[in-house]
């Protein structure tokens, strides 16, 4: 595990440009970023966590099928909320693909929430707050929706493009991005809350920032821009707030986790550096080449999803896309253990996109490629 300080001269463009595929895969834990002065946790120092996966977790009606499962969350009753890219309508390209389903704690199907909702476009994540309100981020409509526990729309954030506008089309990805606008999102990704009920929204694939709104929905501020320095982002993909109010951002394409206070002041950042097994395989496609690793998203340890276990003794769990592992860390970023690999069978993973952590040794993981949710029971 490596920590960076805000005055570290090595935390700029060299972060992503210095990777070498052979060095990364051979010794991801021992200097893959070219920072040889750091101390790393090598393979023999990082325990492998034993675990089981609960078979046949969800029981769907005969005529309902999951698509890519982009999100999973639990409420105070243990009900399981599944956000997936199913119920697809429209043309093959640009089809609306988002549906929110609720299951009881035993996996029995209860209901669909938000059927034919105006914001449904391309599902990204689902979260449940301490009042059991259900929040959904939709990457396609650039909107965040807050549902009451009863399943009614309570608040909406952002605004989708109007179908009647002449220039309505998929968003472009200029580099650098166009200036962000208060109240609007560009491919929003995730949401989390502090004890006061303020919401922190990671935004996202294009805007590369974090937005903060209060419990009444008032826009308070935002911070961040595209870049590689402390407080900058490249695809802030997942966000979580610990019991002390610190905001953790999974800065995926920069292959790091950044930590801020509730006002956006940078506190620290760390990476996950653990060697890749020699027999590791990607969940789909070819082994990542040097350019793919440099891009960050499929670099080992790049945070696709993060979640905290409940207080008082919290742990941070993080998943990556390649080699398809889950990592257990302290809140300071110390790597305690890891589990899993890419694949299609139970206990294997195909691009974990979101996780829920209801207990220190219980994880729910949503997989894009395998169109499912797994409940993992960790040993020890």
C-alpha positions in Angstrom: 0.0 0.0 0.0 1.4 3.4 -1.0 0.4 6.8 0.3 1.1 10.1 -1.5 1.3 13.5 0.0 0.1 16.6 -1.6 3.6 17.9 -2.0 4.9 14.8 -3.7 6.6 15.7 -7.0 5.8 12.2 -8.4 2.0 12.5 -8.2 1.5 14.3 -11.5 1.5 13.1 -15.1 4.2 10.5 -14.4 1.5 8.6 -12.4 -0.2 7.3 -15.4 2.6 7.6 -18.0 5.3 5.7 -16.3 3.6 2.3 -16.2 5.1 -0.5 -18.1 3.0 -3.6 -18.7 5.8 -6.1 -18.0 6.9 -4.4 -14.8 3.3 -3.9 -13.7 2.2 -7.5 -14.1 5.4 -8.9 -12.8 5.7 -6.7 -9.7 2.6 -4.6 -9.3 3.3 -4.4 -5.6 7.0 -3.4 -5.8 7.4 -0.3 -7.8 5.0 -0.5 -10.7 4.6 3.3 -10.5 8.3 3.8 -10.6 8.4 5.1 -7.0 11.1 2.8 -5.6 11.4 4.6 -2.3 8.1 3.3 -1.1 7.4 0.2 0.9 4.9 -2.2 -0.5 2.9 -5.2 0.7 4.2 -8.1 -1.3 2.3 -11.3 -2.1 3.5 -13.2 0.9 2.5 -10.3 3.2 -1.1 -10.0 1.9 -3.4 -12.8 3.2 -5.9 -14.4 0.8 -9.3 -14.3 2.3 -11.4 -17.5 2.2 -15.0 -17.0 1.2 -18.2 -18.6 -0.1 -20.9 -17.4 -2.4 -24.5 -18.0 -1.6 -26.1 -19.9 -4.6 -29.4 -18.9 -6.1 -29.5 -15.6 -4.2 -32.3 -13.9 -6.1 -35.5 -15.5 -7.2 -37.0 -13.6 -10.2 -40.5 -14.0 -11.7 -40.5 -16.3 -14.8 -40.7 -13.5 -17.3 -38.1 -11.1 -15.7 -34.4 -11.3 -16.5 -31.4 -9.3 -15.3 -29.2 -7.5 -17.7 -25.9 -6.0 -16.8 -26.2 -5.5 -13.0 -24.6 -2.1 -12.3 -25.7 -1.6 -8.7 -26.7 -3.3 -5.5 -27.7 -1.9 -2.1 -29.4 -3.0 1.1 -31.9 -1.1 3.4 -32.3 -1.5 7.2 -34.5 -4.5 6.7 -31.9 -6.3 4.6 -34.0 -5.9 1.4 -31.8 -6.1 -1.7 -32.1 -3.4 -4.3 -30.8 -4.3 -7.7 -30.2 -1.7 -10.5 -29.6 -3.3 -13.8 -29.4 -2.6 -17.5 -32.4 -4.6 -18.4 -36.0 -3.8 -19.5 -34.2 -2.5 -22.6 -36.2 -0.4 -25.0 -35.3 1.4 -28.2 -32.8 0.9 -31.0 -29.8 -1.4 -30.6 -27.5 1.6 -30.1 -28.6 4.1 -27.5 -31.4 2.0 -26.1 -32.8 2.9 -22.7 -31.4 0.3 -20.2 -32.3 0.8 -16.6 -34.6 -0.9 -14.1 -34.7 -0.9 -10.3 -35.9 -4.1 -8.5 -36.4 -4.8 -4.8 -36.0 -8.3 -3.2 -36.6 -9.2 0.4 -33.7 -10.4 2.7 -34.2 -14.0 1.4 -34.0 -13.0 -2.2 -37.7 -13.2 -3.0 -38.9 -10.7 -5.6 -41.0 -7.9 -4.2 -41.5 -5.1 -6.8 -40.1 -2.9 -9.5 -39.6 0.8 -8.5 -39.9 3.6 -10.9 -41.4 1.7 -13.8 -41.0 3.8 -17.0 -39.4 6.6 -15.0 -38.4 9.6 -17.1 -34.8 9.5 -15.9 -34.2 5.9 -16.9 -31.6 5.7 -19.6 -28.4 3.9 -18.6 -28.1 2.5 -15.1 -25.1 3.2 -13.0 -25.4 2.8 -9.2 -28.0 2.5 -6.4 -27.6 3.4 -2.7 -29.8 3.5 0.3 -29.4 6.2 3.0 -30.0 5.8 6.8 -33.7 6.8 6.4 -34.1 4.0 3.8 -34.5 6.4 0.9 -33.3 4.8 -2.3 -31.0 6.9 -4.6 -30.1 6.0 -8.1 -27.5 7.6 -10.4 -28.2 7.3 -14.2 -25.2 7.8 -16.4 -27.3 8.1 -19.5 -29.7 10.8 -18.4 -27.1 12.6 -16.2 -29.6 12.5 -13.3 -29.7 11.4 -9.7 -33.1 10.3 -8.4 -34.1 10.0 -4.7 -37.0 7.7 -4.0 -38.9 7.5 -0.6 -38.9 4.1 1.1 -42.4 3.6 -0.4 -40.9 4.0 -3.9 -42.1 7.5 -4.8 -39.9 10.1 -6.4 -38.9 12.6 -3.6 -36.1 14.6 -5.3 -34.4 14.8 -8.7 -30.9 16.3 -9.4 -29.6 17.3 -12.8 -31.6 17.3 -16.0 -31.6 15.1 -19.0 -31.4 16.5 -22.5 -34.7 17.4 -24.2 -35.7 15.0 -26.9 -36.9 18.0 -29.0 -33.6 19.8 -28.9 -31.8 20.0 -32.3 -28.4 19.1 -30.8 -29.5 16.3 -28.5 -27.0 13.4 -28.8 -24.7 11.3 -26.7 -22.3 13.5 -24.8 -18.9 14.1 -26.2 -15.7 13.6 -24.2 -13.5 16.7 -25.0 -10.2 16.9 -23.3 -10.1 19.0 -21.2 -13.8 18.8 -20.5 -16.1 21.8 -21.0 -16.6 23.9 -17.8 -18.9 22.2 -15.3 -22.2 23.9 -14.4 -23.8 24.0 -11.0 -26.8 21.7 -10.7 -26.0 19.8 -13.9 -24.1 16.5 -14.3 -22.2 14.9 -17.2 -22.3 11.1 -16.9 -22.8 11.0 -13.1 -21.6 7.9 -11.3 -22.4 7.6 -7.6 -23.7 9.2 -4.3 -22.9 9.0 -0.6 -24.0 11.0 2.6 -22.5 12.3 5.8 -24.2 12.3 9.2 -25.8 15.7 8.6 -27.6 14.3 5.5 -25.5 16.2 2.9 -25.1 14.2 -0.3 -21.8 13.9 -2.2 -22.2 13.1 -5.8 -19.3 11.9 -8.0 -19.6 13.4 -11.5 -18.3 11.5 -13.3 -16.9 10.3 -16.7 -16.8 13.8 -18.1 -17.0 16.5 -15.4 -14.4 14.9 -13.1 -15.6 16.4 -9.8 -17.5 15.9 -6.6 -20.7 17.9 -6.0 -22.2 18.5 -2.5 -25.9 19.2 -1.8 -27.6 19.6 1.5 -30.5 17.4 2.9 -33.1 19.8 1.4 -31.5 19.4 -2.1 -29.8 22.8 -2.2 -26.6 22.9 -4.2 -23.7 23.8 -1.9 -20.5 23.5 -3.8 -18.3 21.3 -6.0 -14.6 20.5 -6.2 -12.2 18.9 -8.7 -11.4 19.0 -12.3 -9.8 16.7 -14.9 -6.2 15.9 -14.0 -3.8 13.7 -12.0 -2.8 15.9 -9.1 -4.2 15.8 -5.6 -7.8 17.0 -5.7 -8.1 16.3 -9.5 -9.9 13.4 -11.0 -10.1 11.1 -14.0 -13.4 9.2 -13.8 -14.4 9.5 -10.1 -16.4 6.3 -10.3 -17.4 5.4 -6.8 -17.8 7.5 -3.6 -18.3 6.7 0.1 -18.2 8.6 3.4 -16.8 7.0 6.6 -18.3 7.4 10.1 -16.0 10.4 10.7 -17.3 12.3 7.7 -14.2 11.9 5.4 -15.2 11.5 1.8 -13.4 8.7 -0.2 -13.4 8.9 -4.0 -12.5 6.0 -6.2 -10.5 7.9 -8.8 -10.6 5.0 -11.2 -8.6 6.1 -14.3 -5.9 7.5 -11.9 -5.8 4.2 -10.1 -6.1 5.6 -6.7 -8.4 6.5 -3.8 -8.5 10.1 -2.7 -9.7 11.3 0.7 -11.2 14.7 1.5 -13.0 16.4 4.3 -16.6 17.4 3.9 -15.7 20.7 2.4 -13.5 19.2 -0.3 -10.1 19.8 1.4 -7.6 17.1 0.2 -6.4 14.9 3.1 -4.5 12.0 1.5 -4.5 9.5 -1.2 -3.4 5.9 -1.6 -3.1 3.1 -4.1 -3.6 -0.7 -4.0 -0.4 -2.4 -5.0 -0.5 -6.1 -5.0 1.2 -8.5 -7.4 -0.9 -10.0 -10.2 -1.0 -13.8 -10.2 0.9 -15.3 -13.1 -2.2 -17.2 -14.3 -4.5 -14.1 -14.1 -6.9 -13.7 -17.0 -9.2 -10.8 -17.9 -12.9 -11.2 -17.5 -13.3 -10.5 -21.2 -11.0 -9.7 -24.1 -7.2 -9.8 -24.3 -4.7 -9.3 -21.5 -4.3 -5.6 -20.9 -1.4 -4.1 -22.9 0.8 -1.2 -21.9 -1.6 1.4 -23.3 -4.6 -0.1 -21.5 -2.7 -0.2 -18.2 -1.6 3.4 -18.7 -5.2 4.4 -19.3 -5.9 3.3 -15.8 -9.3 1.7 -15.8 -8.1 -1.9 -16.2 -4.9 -1.4 -14.3 -4.6 -3.7 -11.2 -6.0 -2.0 -8.2 -7.9 0.7 -10.1 -11.0 1.3 -7.9 -14.2 0.4 -9.7 -16.3 0.1 -6.5 -15.7 1.1 -2.9 -17.8 0.6 0.3 -17.5 0.8 4.0 -18.6 -1.7 6.6 -20.7 -0.3 9.5 -19.1 1.5 12.4 -17.6 1.5 15.0 -14.7 -0.6 13.5 -15.0 0.1 9.8 -13.1 -1.5 6.9 -12.9 -0.4 3.3 -13.6 -2.8 0.5 -12.4 -2.1 -3.1 -12.9 -4.0 -6.3 -11.0 -3.8 -9.6 -11.8 -4.9 -13.2 -8.5 -6.7 -13.7 -7.4 -9.1 -12.3 -10.9 -9.0 -10.9 -10.2 -9.0 -7.1 -11.7 -7.5 -4.0 -9.4 -5.9 -1.5 -9.9 -5.3 2.3 -8.2 -2.2 3.7 -8.1 -0.1 6.8 -9.4 3.4 6.5 -5.8 4.6 6.3 -5.3 2.5 3.2 -3.4 -0.5 4.7 -4.1 -3.7 2.7 -5.3 -6.4 5.0 -6.3 -9.1 2.5 -7.8 -9.9 -0.9 -10.0 -12.4 -2.6 -11.3 -13.5 -6.0 -10.4 -13.5 -9.6 -12.1 -13.0 -13.0 -14.4 -15.7 -14.3 -18.0 -16.8 -14.8 -18.5 -19.3 -12.0 -19.7 -18.6 -8.5 -16.8 -17.0 -6.4 -15.4 -15.5 -9.7 -16.2 -12.0 -10.9 -17.0 -10.2 -14.2 -16.4 -6.5 -13.7 -17.8 -5.8 -10.2 -19.5 -2.4 -10.7 -20.8 -1.8 -7.2 -20.6 -3.4 -3.7 -22.7 -3.2 -0.6 -20.9 -4.0 2.7 -23.6 -4.6 5.4 -21.2 -6.4 7.8 -17.4 -6.9 8.1 -17.5 -10.3 6.5 -20.6 -10.0 4.3 -20.4 -8.4 0.8 -23.0 -8.1 -2.0 -21.4 -7.5 -5.4 -23.0 -6.4 -8.7 -21.4 -7.7 -11.9 -21.8 -6.2 -15.3 -20.5 -9.1 -17.4 -22.1 -12.0 -15.5 -25.6 -10.3 -15.2 -25.9 -11.1 -11.5 -25.5 -10.3 -7.8 -23.4 -12.5 -5.5 -23.6 -12.6 -1.8 -20.2 -13.4 -0.4 -19.5 -14.7 3.1 -15.9 -14.1 4.2 -14.1 -16.3 6.7 -12.0 -14.8 9.4 
